[in-house]
Amino acid sequence: MATATLSYSSTQSEARQAAQQYLNSRLANGAASKLQKPFTVPEINIASSFSSSLEDRKAVAAQIHEACTNSGFFHITGHGIPEQTRTAILALAKRFCKELPQEKKEALHVKNSNYFRGWEPADFSYVNPGDWSVEDAAPETKEGFNSNSYRGYEAGLDPAGGDGEYRELDGADVNGNVWPSEDDIPGFYGKYQIQSSWLRQYANRGIETIKDYYGQVLNLARHLFRLFALSLDLPENHFEDMMTHPGGIARLLYYPAPKNPQPLDPKQKDKEIGLGAHSDYECFTILLCSSASGLEILSPDDTWVPAPAVDGSFIINVADFLMRWTNGVYKSTVHRVVNRTRNERYSVPFFFSINYDQMVETLPSCVSAENPSKYPPIRAGEYVLERLRATANE
């Protein structure tokens, strides 16, 4: 951990510019017509990583290291999260998008939040800030809810109970989450007293769905970070004190069926984009998807490749903050979502960071005389907040 501080303006400039330069460099050659070598998304069964044997855990960590230095994406199975829990959260995403009236969504608009929490309509942001300056950039069709689209950490949802030290992205001692009223969508979160016994039971199911999923995925994220530590030749508990009130951000996303679905063709510019080409911001992402395909990955030789489906798995991908933290040893892979089916698509990405008030510098195992640190120290929350601001063209 570093004690150095940066001015707000230098944080803002460095965070935005370095990330955009990386994305632009990857997309510059993204029209390649075919793969130069086979590209695969590894499947890692992490069941043995829950073993009491350190050697078993290191064996899984070695597979993670291989994936993170190559594809930047991998599937995990053997994670222990029941299918019922996974199915329930996808159903809750559908409820928000289908049941809440438009005027109620407008009242929750992200433009009213300092932390980009609330309802996010399709036309509010470009996940690639560079698309704001592209005249013919296809508008994104995704819709999300940013208390489920960008829902930050809440101690009440943390199985560990939290340490009472949570701070928001900008360091404020508040919790910036917003939720729909129980009167508008009964059972979504259950903040208000409900008189009807039937609605009360319905509400409890909604509360338990959110708490159950968020809590289990948060535990999984902490477990994965211990494996990441081993994969980087660090003590297994290296990140432990940085995950006591972490930046666990969950999104519920909806992608409508396209009006005119088109097959993947590198020679044709897509006119309907669910989510534009981008890399994620935090340390890593745990992604749950519905059955409709749509995720596409930019391979190391700059060719768009559909991500394969693996039943019962989560997709894990390295995000920009971990790439930065590892001095570029681990790769944050560019990806996008294009729904090429005639079906609606739902997904629940969980973006995991560390405590937002944590100042970090390049990991010691990733610095050498041949590979000196490329990045100055930065506070985790400031980095994420500046990346979010850029997507809304602020």
C-alpha positions in Angstrom: 0.0 0.0 0.0 1.3 3.5 -0.8 0.9 6.7 1.1 1.4 9.0 -1.8 -1.5 11.2 -2.9 -2.3 12.8 -6.3 -4.2 16.0 -7.0 -7.8 15.5 -8.2 -7.0 17.0 -11.6 -4.0 14.7 -12.3 -6.1 11.7 -11.2 -8.8 12.7 -13.6 -6.5 13.3 -16.5 -4.3 10.3 -16.0 -7.2 7.9 -15.4 -9.2 8.9 -18.5 -6.3 9.3 -20.9 -4.4 6.1 -20.1 -7.5 4.0 -20.4 -8.7 5.6 -23.6 -5.2 5.3 -25.2 -5.2 1.5 -24.4 -8.7 1.1 -25.8 -7.9 3.0 -29.0 -4.7 1.1 -29.6 -6.6 -2.2 -29.3 -9.4 -1.1 -31.6 -7.1 0.4 -34.3 -6.6 -3.0 -35.9 -10.0 -4.5 -35.0 -11.1 -5.1 -38.5 -8.9 -8.1 -39.1 -10.7 -10.6 -41.3 -9.7 -13.8 -39.6 -7.8 -15.2 -36.6 -4.1 -15.7 -37.1 -4.1 -18.4 -34.3 -6.9 -20.2 -32.4 -8.4 -18.1 -29.6 -10.1 -19.9 -26.7 -11.7 -18.8 -23.5 -10.3 -21.3 -20.9 -12.6 -23.2 -18.6 -11.3 -23.5 -15.1 -12.9 -25.7 -12.5 -12.1 -24.0 -9.2 -13.7 -26.6 -6.9 -10.3 -27.7 -5.6 -9.4 -24.1 -4.7 -11.8 -24.4 -1.7 -9.5 -27.3 -0.5 -7.5 -26.9 2.7 -4.4 -27.9 0.7 -2.3 -24.9 -0.4 -1.0 -26.9 -3.3 -4.5 -27.4 -4.6 -5.2 -23.7 -4.4 -1.9 -22.9 -6.1 -2.7 -25.3 -8.9 -5.9 -23.4 -9.7 -4.1 -20.1 -9.3 -1.6 -21.2 -12.0 -4.4 -21.8 -14.4 -5.7 -18.3 -13.6 -2.3 -16.8 -14.3 -2.2 -18.5 -17.7 -5.6 -17.1 -18.6 -4.9 -13.6 -17.4 -1.7 -13.3 -19.3 -3.3 -14.5 -22.5 -7.0 -14.2 -23.2 -7.9 -12.1 -20.2 -11.2 -14.0 -20.0 -12.0 -17.4 -18.5 -15.0 -19.4 -17.4 -15.2 -20.8 -13.9 -17.2 -23.8 -12.8 -17.2 -25.5 -9.5 -17.9 -22.1 -7.9 -20.5 -23.3 -5.5 -23.3 -20.8 -6.3 -26.6 -22.7 -6.8 -28.4 -22.4 -10.1 -31.5 -21.4 -8.3 -29.7 -18.3 -7.0 -28.4 -17.4 -10.5 -31.8 -17.9 -12.1 -33.6 -15.8 -9.5 -31.4 -12.7 -10.0 -31.9 -12.8 -13.8 -35.7 -13.0 -13.2 -35.4 -9.9 -10.9 -33.6 -8.0 -13.7 -36.5 -8.8 -16.0 -39.0 -7.6 -13.4 -37.4 -4.2 -13.2 -37.3 -3.7 -16.9 -40.8 -5.0 -17.6 -42.8 -4.0 -14.5 -41.6 -0.5 -13.6 -43.5 2.3 -15.5 -41.4 4.7 -17.6 -42.2 7.7 -15.5 -41.0 5.8 -12.4 -37.8 4.9 -14.1 -37.3 8.6 -15.1 -37.5 9.5 -11.4 -34.6 7.2 -10.7 -32.4 8.5 -13.6 -28.7 8.3 -13.1 -28.3 12.0 -14.0 -29.7 12.7 -10.5 -26.9 10.8 -8.8 -23.3 11.8 -8.1 -22.3 8.1 -8.4 -24.1 7.1 -11.6 -26.7 5.1 -9.6 -30.3 4.7 -10.8 -31.9 3.9 -14.1 -29.8 4.2 -17.2 -31.6 4.5 -20.5 -30.0 3.3 -23.6 -29.1 6.8 -25.0 -27.5 8.2 -21.8 -24.0 6.9 -22.2 -21.4 5.3 -24.4 -19.3 2.7 -22.6 -16.5 3.8 -24.9 -16.2 7.5 -24.3 -14.5 7.9 -27.7 -17.8 7.1 -29.4 -19.1 10.5 -28.4 -16.9 12.0 -31.0 -17.7 9.5 -33.7 -20.3 10.9 -36.1 -21.8 7.5 -37.1 -21.4 5.6 -33.9 -24.2 3.2 -33.4 -26.3 4.1 -30.4 -26.2 1.5 -27.6 -29.5 -0.4 -27.0 -28.8 -1.6 -23.4 -31.0 -0.5 -20.5 -29.9 -0.9 -16.9 -30.8 0.0 -13.3 -27.9 1.6 -11.5 -28.9 0.5 -8.0 -28.7 -2.7 -9.8 -26.8 -1.2 -12.7 -24.3 0.5 -10.5 -25.2 -0.7 -7.1 -22.4 -0.1 -4.7 -21.4 -1.9 -1.5 -23.9 -2.1 1.3 -22.8 -3.7 4.6 -26.3 -5.2 5.0 -25.7 -7.3 1.9 -22.2 -8.4 3.0 -22.1 -11.8 4.7 -19.0 -10.5 6.6 -21.1 -7.7 8.0 -18.8 -4.9 6.9 -16.4 -2.9 9.1 -18.3 0.4 9.2 -15.7 2.2 7.2 -17.3 2.2 3.7 -16.7 5.4 1.7 -18.1 6.3 -1.7 -16.2 6.7 -4.9 -15.3 10.3 -4.0 -14.4 9.5 -0.4 -17.7 10.7 1.1 -19.0 9.0 4.2 -22.4 8.2 2.6 -24.0 5.4 0.6 -25.1 6.6 -2.7 -27.4 3.7 -3.7 -31.0 4.3 -4.7 -33.9 1.8 -4.9 -37.4 1.8 -6.4 -40.2 2.2 -4.0 -42.0 -0.9 -2.9 -45.2 0.7 -4.0 -43.9 0.8 -7.5 -42.3 -2.6 -7.8 -43.2 -4.8 -4.7 -40.5 -7.1 -3.6 -37.6 -5.5 -5.3 -35.8 -4.4 -2.2 -38.4 -4.0 0.6 -37.4 -0.7 2.2 -40.9 0.2 3.2 -43.5 -1.3 5.5 -46.0 -3.4 3.5 -49.4 -4.1 5.0 -50.6 -6.8 2.7 -49.5 -10.3 3.8 -49.3 -11.5 0.2 -47.2 -8.5 -0.9 -45.0 -8.9 2.2 -44.2 -12.4 1.2 -43.5 -11.3 -2.3 -41.2 -8.5 -1.0 -39.3 -10.9 1.2 -38.5 -13.0 -1.9 -37.2 -9.8 -3.6 -35.0 -8.9 -0.6 -33.7 -12.4 -0.3 -32.9 -12.6 -4.0 -30.8 -9.5 -3.9 -29.1 -10.3 -0.6 -28.5 -14.0 -1.5 -27.0 -13.3 -4.9 -25.0 -10.2 -3.9 -23.7 -11.9 -0.7 -22.6 -15.1 -2.5 -20.9 -13.4 -5.4 -19.1 -11.0 -3.0 -17.8 -14.0 -1.1 -16.8 -15.6 -4.4 -15.0 -12.4 -5.5 -13.0 -12.3 -2.2 -12.1 -16.0 -2.8 -11.0 -15.2 -6.3 -8.8 -12.3 -5.2 -6.9 -14.7 -2.9 -6.3 -16.9 -5.9 -5.2 -13.8 -7.9 -2.7 -13.1 -5.1 -1.3 -16.6 -5.4 -1.2 -16.3 -9.2 1.0 -13.3 -8.8 3.5 -14.9 -6.4 2.1 -12.9 -3.5 1.0 -14.1 -0.1 -2.5 -15.5 -0.3 -3.8 -12.8 2.1 -2.1 -9.9 0.3 -5.4 -8.2 -0.7 -7.3 -9.2 2.5 -7.2 -5.9 4.3 -8.2 -4.1 1.1 -11.5 -6.0 0.8 -13.2 -5.1 4.1 -15.7 -2.7 2.5 -14.9 -3.2 -1.2 -16.3 -1.6 -4.3 -18.6 -4.4 -5.3 -20.7 -2.9 -8.1 -23.6 -5.0 -9.6 -25.6 -4.2 -12.7 -28.8 -5.7 -14.0 -28.7 -5.2 -17.8 -31.3 -5.7 -20.5 -30.6 -6.0 -24.2 -33.7 -5.9 -26.4 -34.0 -8.2 -29.4 -32.5 -6.4 -32.4 -34.9 -5.2 -35.1 -32.7 -6.7 -37.8 -30.3 -9.3 -36.3 -27.1 -9.7 -38.3 -24.4 -12.4 -38.2 -20.9 -11.4 -37.1 -19.1 -10.0 -40.1 -15.8 -8.1 -39.6 -16.2 -6.4 -42.9 -19.6 -4.9 -41.9 -20.2 -2.1 -39.4 -22.9 -3.2 -36.9 -25.9 -0.8 -36.8 -27.3 -2.2 -33.6 -24.9 -2.4 -30.6 -26.0 -3.5 -27.2 -22.8 -2.3 -25.5 -19.9 -0.8 -27.4 -16.3 -2.0 -27.4 -14.7 -1.4 -24.1 -12.7 -2.8 -21.2 -14.0 -2.9 -17.7 -12.8 -0.5 -15.1 -12.3 -2.3 -11.8 -10.1 -5.3 -10.8 -12.2 -8.1 -12.4 -15.7 -8.9 -13.4 -17.9 -11.8 -12.5 -20.5 -12.1 -15.3 -23.8 -14.0 -15.3 -25.7 -14.1 -18.6 -29.1 -15.4 -19.8 -29.2 -18.0 -22.5 -29.2 -15.4 -25.4 -25.7 -15.0 -26.7 -24.1 -11.6 -27.4 -20.8 -11.2 -25.7 -17.9 -10.8 -28.2 -14.2 -10.6 -27.3 -11.4 -8.9 -29.2 -8.7 -11.6 -29.5 -5.0 -10.8 -29.1 -4.7 -10.6 -32.9 -7.6 -8.0 -32.9 -10.4 -10.2 -34.3 -13.9 -10.2 -32.8 -14.7 -13.7 -31.5 -18.1 -14.8 -29.9 -17.7 -15.9 -26.3 -18.7 -19.5 -26.0 -21.4 -20.5 -23.5 -20.6 -23.0 -20.7 -23.5 -24.2 -18.7 -23.5 -23.3 -15.0 -20.4 -21.1 -15.3 -19.5 -17.5 -14.7 -17.3 -15.6 -17.1 -14.4 -13.8 -15.4 -12.4 -11.1 -17.0 -9.5 -8.9 -16.0 -10.4 -5.2 -15.8 -8.3 -2.1 -16.2 -7.5 -1.4 -12.6 -5.9 -4.9 -12.2 -4.0 -4.5 -15.5 -2.7 -1.2 -14.1 -2.0 -2.7 -10.7 0.0 -5.6 -12.3 1.9 -3.2 -14.5 0.4 -4.7 -17.6 1.3 -8.3 -16.7 -2.4 -9.2 -16.7 -4.4 -8.2 -19.7 -7.7 -6.3 -19.6 -9.4 -7.6 -22.7 -11.6 -5.5 -25.0 -15.2 -6.8 -25.4 -18.6 -5.7 -26.5 -22.2 -7.0 -26.6 -24.1 -7.4 -29.9 -27.4 -9.3 -29.6 -27.5 -11.3 -32.9 -30.5 -13.4 -31.9 -34.2 -12.7 -32.0 -34.4 -13.0 -28.2 -34.1 -10.5 -25.3 -30.8 -10.8 -23.3 -30.3 -10.2 -19.6 -27.0 -10.1 -17.8 -25.7 -9.4 -14.3 -22.1 -8.3 -14.2 -20.5 -7.9 -10.8 -17.5 -5.5 -11.0 -15.2 -6.1 -8.1 -12.7 -3.6 -6.8 -11.1 -3.0 -3.4 -12.0 -0.5 -0.7 -12.5 2.8 -2.6 -10.4 4.8 -0.1 -7.4 2.5 -0.7 -4.4 4.1 -2.3 -2.4 1.6 -4.4 0.7 1.4 -6.5 2.2 -1.3 -8.8 2.4 -4.7 -7.1 5.9 -5.6 -6.1 5.9 -8.9 -7.9 5.2 -7.0 -11.2 8.1 -4.6 -11.1 11.6 -5.3 -12.3 14.6 -3.6 -13.8 13.3 -4.7 -17.2 9.7 -3.7 -16.4 9.7 -0.6 -14.1 6.3 0.7 -12.9 4.4 2.5 -15.6 1.7 4.1 -13.4 1.7 6.5 -10.5 -0.2 5.7 -7.3 -3.9 6.3 -7.4 -6.9 5.9 -5.1 -9.3 3.1 -6.2 -12.5 5.1 -6.0 -11.2 8.1 -7.8 -10.1 6.0 -10.7 -13.5 4.3 -11.1 -15.4 7.5 -10.7 -13.5 9.3 -13.4 -14.0 6.4 -15.8 -17.7 6.5 -15.2 -17.9 10.2 -15.7 -16.2 9.8 -19.1 -19.0 7.4 -20.3 -21.6 10.1 -19.8 -19.5 12.7 -21.6 -19.0 14.8 -18.5 
